[in-house]
Amino acid sequence: MHVPTMAEMAMKGEEPEILFWVGCAGSFDQRAQKITKAFVTILNHIGIRFAILGKEEMCNGDPARRAGNEFLFQMMAYQNIQILNGYNIKKMVTTCPHCFNIFKNEYPKLGGNYEIVHHATFLQELIDQGKVKIEGGGAFKGKRITFHDSCYLGRANGIYEAPRAVLEALDSELVEMKRCGSKGMCCGAGGAQMFKEEEKGTNRINFERSDEAISTGATIIASSCPYCNTMLTDGVKNREKENEVAVLDIAEIIAASIKKTPDHES
């Protein structure tokens, strides 16, 4: 799977329609790499001209800022802004709500002004425009799916309907957890909690959230965040339900359900 970099495109005098901001998880975490590959599969399928920064992409600084290291965050942010502005980037898409949130709400104050789209919204638009058509029946026919709201996508940015609209395009049953939408429960990874041990308590947050998802009777827990995916997967494993319940990103679900031959090619 060859993914063009901005450096390669610039050498040819070309510009992409969108820059795919992969993020740290999507680049280095083995599980999240599958989400990255699934999303690239979709981008290739629709024939959109895209690129990544590759080795020029560094962390956007979200974990550093959440953990209180403002100096490190600003250092990372200014370096990213310099690279993005150098390539004249206007529009980006990302599979990570943390990347989405910081580029949308915090980079502009430092001079980084870009149109940033989360892949949930991007996929909904592709389905609505008929650019992505879902295979009738398919692997998810009749399956019960529950969707977990990422804090940085939902409560922080008000995006609740897009990922659900994507899942509703499938021939499956979408069931909601008791705490969903604006009342959704955190997976336990946000605010740099992903990278530290939890404080003393009676129950781990991700275990409690996973139990809520499992109690819906769903065989698939859908998420739209690599952090959420990790936390929910751990929770499912804790209950020894990994053979019964799968944790999948919406990009993986759509990539597996997409019509292999677009109408314009037939």
C-alpha positions as a printed Julia matrix, in Angstrom:
266×3 Matrix{Float64}:
   0.0     0.0     0.0
   1.82    3.09   -1.24
   0.72    6.33    0.36
   2.15    9.49   -1.23
   3.89   12.0     1.02
   3.71   15.78    0.7
   7.45   15.82   -0.11
   6.89   13.43   -3.05
   3.98   15.51   -4.35
   5.89   18.78   -3.99
   8.78   17.35   -6.03
   6.31   16.68   -8.86
   4.74   20.12   -8.49
   1.45   18.58   -7.38
  -0.93   19.42   -4.53
  -3.34   17.04   -2.78
  -7.04   17.71   -2.32
  -6.62   16.79    1.33
  -3.81   16.05    3.73
  -4.44   12.95    5.83
  -3.09   13.72    9.31
  -2.34   10.22   10.59
  -1.47   11.04   14.2
   0.79    9.22   16.66
  -1.6     6.34   17.37
  -2.37    5.75   13.7
   1.34    5.78   12.88
   2.91    3.74   15.68
   0.24    1.71   17.51
  -0.2    -1.69   15.83
  -3.96   -1.78   16.44
  -4.51    1.8    15.28
  -2.44    1.16   12.13
  -5.32   -1.07   10.98
  -7.64    1.94   11.24
  -5.18    4.0     9.18
  -5.02    1.28    6.5
  -8.81    0.99    6.42
  -9.21    4.73    5.93
  -6.55    4.8     3.2
  -8.42    1.93    1.5
 -11.53    4.14    1.42
  -9.57    7.16    0.12
  -8.06    5.03   -2.65
 -11.49    3.59   -3.48
 -13.05    7.0    -4.12
 -10.0     8.16   -6.06
  -9.36   11.32   -4.05
  -5.9    12.86   -4.35
  -4.4    12.82   -0.86
  -1.04   12.75    0.87
   0.48   12.41    4.32
   3.44   14.2     5.87
   5.18   10.91    6.66
   8.39   11.46    8.62
   7.72   15.2     8.66
   4.61   14.68   10.81
   5.26   15.02   14.52
   2.87   14.84   17.46
   0.51   17.82   17.5
   1.23   18.28   21.22
  -2.21   17.43   22.59
  -0.97   14.95   25.25
   1.75   17.4    26.34
  -0.73   20.26   26.78
  -3.26   18.06   28.6
  -0.51   16.84   30.92
   0.48   20.43   31.69
   3.66   20.84   29.62
   2.71   24.01   27.77
   6.26   24.71   26.62
   6.55   21.33   24.89
   3.12   21.76   23.3
   3.94   25.15   21.81
   7.29   23.92   20.56
   5.59   21.01   18.74
   2.75   23.19   17.48
   5.01   25.86   15.95
   7.07   23.2    14.2
   3.94   21.6    12.73
   2.54   24.96   11.68
   5.8    25.81    9.92
   5.69   22.54    7.95
   1.95   22.77    7.13
   2.19   26.4     6.04
   5.3    25.59    4.05
   3.26   23.13    1.99
   0.34   25.58    1.81
  -2.01   23.06    3.41
  -5.63   24.18    3.49
  -7.68   21.07    4.27
  -6.89   18.1     6.49
  -8.74   14.97    7.57
  -7.88   12.84   10.59
  -9.12    9.65   12.24
  -8.28   10.97   15.73
 -10.66   13.28   17.67
  -7.74   14.57   19.77
  -5.92   15.72   16.62
  -9.19   17.1    15.24
  -9.96   19.08   18.39
  -6.55   20.67   18.81
  -6.23   21.7    15.15
  -9.78   23.08   15.1
  -9.83   24.9    18.42
  -6.28   25.55   19.62
  -3.91   25.86   16.65
  -5.6    28.99   15.21
  -4.42   31.04   18.21
  -0.84   30.12   17.27
  -1.26   30.94   13.57
  -2.29   27.49   12.33
  -5.54   28.02   10.42
  -6.73   24.94    8.54
  -9.99   23.3     7.59
  -9.88   20.12    9.65
 -12.45   17.33    9.19
 -12.88   14.25   11.35
 -13.25   11.02    9.41
 -16.75   10.43   10.83
 -18.01   13.6     9.13
 -15.91   12.87    6.04
 -17.37    9.34    5.68
 -20.91   10.61    6.19
 -20.41   13.13    3.38
 -19.02   10.43    1.06
 -22.02    8.17    1.75
 -24.52   11.05    1.36
 -22.9    12.07   -1.94
 -23.01    8.48   -3.22
 -19.23    8.31   -3.55
 -19.15    5.42   -1.09
 -21.8     2.78   -1.63
 -22.41    0.07    0.94
 -22.65   -3.54   -0.2
 -26.14   -4.97    0.33
 -26.09   -7.56    3.1
 -22.38   -7.87    3.7
 -20.4    -8.85    6.78
 -22.49   -6.7     9.13
 -25.96   -7.79    7.96
 -28.22   -8.2    10.98
 -25.42   -7.49   13.45
 -26.17   -5.47   16.57
 -23.8    -2.49   16.82
 -23.44    0.05   19.61
 -21.52    3.3    19.17
 -19.26    4.85   21.82
 -19.02    8.66   21.71
 -15.51   10.05   21.95
 -15.38   13.02   24.37
 -13.32   15.13   21.97
 -15.68   14.45   19.07
 -18.95   14.64   21.0
 -19.0    16.9    24.01
 -16.04   19.03   22.88
 -17.2    19.57   19.28
 -20.86   18.54   19.13
 -20.43   15.79   16.52
 -22.91   13.05   17.42
 -24.96   12.32   14.32
 -22.21   11.84   11.7
 -20.8     8.54   13.03
 -24.3     7.21   13.64
 -25.37    8.16   10.11
 -22.37    6.21    8.82
 -23.39    3.11   10.8
 -27.06    3.49    9.82
 -26.01    3.05    6.18
 -25.27   -0.58    7.04
 -27.79   -3.41    7.01
 -27.51   -3.78   10.79
 -29.16   -2.77   14.07
 -27.79    0.26   15.92
 -28.43    0.15   19.68
 -27.57    2.89   22.15
 -25.95    2.59   25.55
 -27.77    4.21   28.47
 -25.12    6.94   28.6
 -24.76    8.18   25.02
 -24.64   11.39   23.01
 -24.09   14.47   25.19
 -24.37   12.22   28.26
 -21.85    9.69   26.96
 -19.23    8.33   29.32
 -15.49    8.82   28.8
 -13.44    5.73   27.92
 -10.81    6.83   30.44
  -8.03    7.85   28.02
  -8.61   11.58   27.5
  -6.68   14.37   29.16
  -3.4    12.43   28.79
  -4.81    9.69   31.07
  -3.88    7.25   28.29
  -0.24    7.57   29.3
  -0.4     7.34   33.09
  -1.63    5.03   35.8
  -5.11    5.77   37.04
  -5.75    7.18   40.51
  -6.95    4.87   43.27
 -10.64    3.98   43.0
 -13.11    1.12   42.99
 -13.34    0.49   39.24
 -11.41    1.34   36.08
 -13.31    3.73   33.82
 -12.74    1.7    30.68
 -14.01   -1.46   32.38
 -17.22    0.3    33.42
 -17.75    1.75   29.95
 -17.06   -1.59   28.27
 -19.56   -3.27   30.59
 -22.19   -0.75   29.47
 -21.46   -1.55   25.83
 -21.53   -5.31   26.4
 -24.83   -5.06   28.31
 -26.59   -3.78   25.14
 -26.16   -7.23   23.62
 -24.15   -5.76   20.76
 -21.59   -7.99   19.06
 -19.74   -4.94   17.71
 -18.66   -1.86   19.67
 -18.0     0.89   17.14
 -15.73    3.84   17.91
 -14.21    6.75   16.01
 -11.07    7.28   18.1
  -7.9     5.18   18.41
  -7.66    5.9    22.15
 -11.26    4.78   22.73
 -10.59    1.68   20.65
  -7.67    0.7    22.89
  -9.54    1.31   26.14
 -12.69   -0.54   25.06
 -10.66   -3.46   23.71
  -8.96   -3.78   27.09
 -12.36   -3.68   28.78
 -13.76   -6.41   26.55
 -10.69   -8.57   27.21
 -11.11   -8.01   30.95
 -14.56   -9.63   30.69
 -13.1   -12.39   28.46
 -15.58  -11.48   25.73
 -13.12  -10.88   22.89
 -14.45  -13.94   21.0
 -18.02  -12.6    21.2
 -17.62   -8.82   20.96
 -15.43   -6.97   18.44
 -14.24   -3.38   18.89
 -13.96   -1.69   15.48
 -13.45    1.81   14.15
 -16.12    3.1    11.78
 -13.47    3.29    9.03
 -12.79   -0.44    9.41
 -16.52   -1.2     9.27
 -17.05    0.88    6.12
 -13.89   -0.42    4.41
 -15.18   -3.98    4.95
 -18.67   -3.08    3.65
 -17.81   -0.95    0.64
 -18.91   -1.98   -2.85
 -15.74   -3.18   -4.52
 -16.64   -1.79   -7.95
 -17.88    1.81   -8.01
 -20.7     2.54  -10.48
 -18.49    4.86  -12.57
 -16.11    1.96  -13.24
 -18.71   -0.62  -14.22
